[in-house]
Amino acid sequence: MKKDIHPAYFEDAKISCSCGNTFNAGATKDSLKVEVCSKCHPFYTGSRRIVDTAGRLERFKRRYNLQ
């Protein structure tokens, strides 16, 4: 087995969501930024909010003339 090939593991990594929620979890980086978490994800909240990042939905509609 090769030595020193695994990344460092941080037990208490800080994870921050675009909705403002922050929590700690184990990860290979000391801090992570995510777009959707369990506090704002439509599956967990029950809302039918469409999560759109960087205008992908508009680009899809424009490409297939779905306006």
Secondary structure, 3 states (H helix, E strand, C coil): CCCCCCCCCEEEEEEEECCCCEEEEEECCCEEEECCCCCCCHHHHCCCCCCCCCCHHHHHHHHCCCC
